[in-house]
Amino acid sequence: MFSKLLVANRGEIAIRVIRACRDLGIASVAVYSDADADAIHTRLADEAFNVGPAPAAESYLNIPNIIEAAKRSGAEAVHPGYGFLAENATFARAVMDAGLSWVGPQPDVIEAMGEKTAARRAAMAAGVPVVPGTKDPVTDAEQVRAFAREHGLPLAIKASAGGGGKGFRVVETEDEIEDALAGAAREAQAYFSNDEVFLERYLQRPRHIEIQVLGDGKGNVISFPERDCSLQRRHQKLVEESPSPALTPEVREAIMKAAAQLASHENYLNAGTCEFLLDANGKDFYFLEMNTRLQVEHPVTELVTGVDLVKAQLYIAAGEPLWFTQDDIELRGAAIEVRVNAENPAKNFMPSPGRIGGYREPSGPGVRVDSGAEADYLIPQTYDPMIAKLITYGADREEARTRMLRALDEYEIEGIKTTLTFHRFMLADERFVSGDYNTGTVEKEMDLSPLKDDVVTKPKAGEAEIAHRNFEVEVNGKRLEVKIREHLETSTRPRKPKPPKSAGRIAGGASEALSAPMQGTIVKVLVKVGDKVTAGDQVCVLEAMKMENSILAHTSGTIEELKVEPGKAVQTGETLAIIR
C-alpha cells in the first residue's frame, strides 16, 4: 500500500477520499484553486497545494500543475474523484508517466468507454443490449433528421465524451433539431472539451438503473446490486436508491450479469458503473453508458452491501487483494440518497450560488451526510452546484424513507436557496412512496406549484456572531494558514427553508429592463435590436454552474438596446436588454 496520496478534486468527494486514506493510515494531499483557499478539503488533508486561479481550466483541469503538486508533495498515488479529470485518459497517462499509481481504470479503457459511441460498440461486442442509436458522432442537422425518419421522435442528442446530463438534449419535433444540436455540442465542448455528439432513440417513461462494478486486476469482476437513479431534472440525478422498487430478483440478476459481462470484456480495472435504461415493462433493459470512475451516488451501494468502495479502489490500485468476493455481496436493507444542491426548485432548479449563513447537518440512526460545506461557506458560481449528499439507511425501504424525511427536516442551510424543499416534497409524494416513478416524473408529471419561492433569511441586528478570518501564506506553492476568530454585532440565524411555490422557466426584469436572474456567462443571444418579442420569448442563453439557462422576455415590446454578447460575464441583476 502506498504511504501518501494526492486527491485531484475538491468538495465532498475530496473529503470522502481523504477520510478513506485516514482509515488506512495513508497521508493525504489536497489541491485547491484560489476560490477554494479556505475549503474544508484543504484543511482536512495533511497537506494542500494551490494549483491555480478559480476557473477550473486553470486549476482543477490543469494537468501540469496537478502533476507538479503531486511530485512536490512526495505523493505515490493520485485519486481523481469524479468530474474534472476523473475520466481523462491523458491525465491518467500523465500520472502513470510520472511514476505514480493511478486510482482508476486503464487509460485505454477510459478512452474506449468514455467515448459513448465506442462504448456502445463495446457493449454490442460483449452481447449486452443497447438502445438503437448512431455508431459514430453526428455533425449536422440533416443526419439528425435522417435518424428521426428511421427511428421516429422523440430522440436524444448526447455528448460523446459526456455524462451527468451535460451536453444532453431531447428533440420532440423537427423544428427543435438545429438548436438542440448546437446547444448539446456547445455544452459538451464547454464541459468536456469535446463537442462530439451522437443520437439515440428516446425511450418513453424508462427507469435509470446502474450497476457498480469492481475489477480487481487479477481477472475478476465483482458486480453490486442496482441503484435506481430515475428521479432527475435536466437529465441529472436528484434522488438515488437501492434496491430499485421496480426490479424483480430475476431482472436484478440479469442486469448485474450484463454489467459484469461488459467489464470482463474490457478487462476492467478498479471502480466503474454501467448505466442502463429499464423499459416501462420492467423487463427489458438497454446499456446506456459506462462511467469509468467512482459515482456521486456510491454511498447507497456502500450502505446496502457494507463494502467501502473507496477503500476497495485504493486496495486495487496498490495491487493488494480485496477482502471480499462476489459471493460476499448481499443486499441488506435499503438506502436512499438525495443531492442537496444550490438550486431554486421553484424556478426550474435555477442555480443559486452564494454564501451560506447558518448551517446544521442532520444526524442520528441511519443518517449519513457527505458534504464539503459549512457555515459561512461560499458556493462558487464557477463549479457544480452540489452542497452535500444526504443518505439514509433502513431495514427496509419505508424505514429509509421515513428516516430521510426526518433528516431533511433537521437539515438547515441558511443564506441561499437549495433543493431541500423539493426533497421534502418528493419523499412524501405518493409516486415515491409507491415506487411508481420514471426519468420524466419530476419535469413532466409532477406539479411543483405547492412549493413556493422561499425568501432567503437576512442577518438580525444586535446579535453576536463569531466570524472566522483566514490569512493564507504559500511557501513554494504549499498552503499554510492563520485563522483569527472575531466577534461581530450581527448574526445569521439558521432557519429551515420554506417549501418553494411554483416552477417555471427563467425570466427576470422590472419595467423596461430585462435583468440577469443569476451571475454567469452569456453563451448565445437570440435577438437583435429592433426585434419584436412577446413576454416569454427566449432572449439569450446564460450558462451558470455548468448549466445552460434560457432567459425569457419579461414583457412584450421591441428590443431597444442589447447590453450583452456571447462570452460576456454578467452579475445577478445586471441589465441584459431594454424592451419597450
Secondary structure, DSSP 4 states (H G I P E B T S, - for coil): --SEEEE---HHHHHHHHHHHHHHT-EEEEEEEGGGTT-HHHHHSSEEEEEESSSGGGTTT-HHHHHHHHHHHT-SEEE--SSTTTT-HHHHHHHHHTT-EESSS-HHHHHHHHSHHHHHHHHHHTT--B-SB-SS-B-SHHHHHHHHHHH-SSEEEEETT--TTTTEEEE-SGGGHHHHHHHHHHHHHHHHS---EEEEE--SS-EEEEEEEEEESSS-EEE---EEEEEEETTEEEEEEES-TT--HHHHHHHHHHHHHHHHHTT-EEEEEEEEEE-TTSS-EEEEEEE-S--TTHHHHHHHH---HHHHHHHHHTTPPPS--GGG----SEEEEEEEESEEGGGTTEE--EE--SEE---STTEEEEE---TT-EE-TTS--EEEEEEEEESSHHHHHHHHHHHHHH-EE-SS--THHHHHHHHHSHHHHHT---TTIIIII---TTS--PPPPPPEEEEEEEEEEEEEEEETTEEEEEEEEEEEEEE----PPPPP------B-EETTEEE-SS-EEEEEE---TT-EE-TT-EEEEEEETTEEEEEE-SS-EEEEEE---TT-EE-TT-EEEEE-
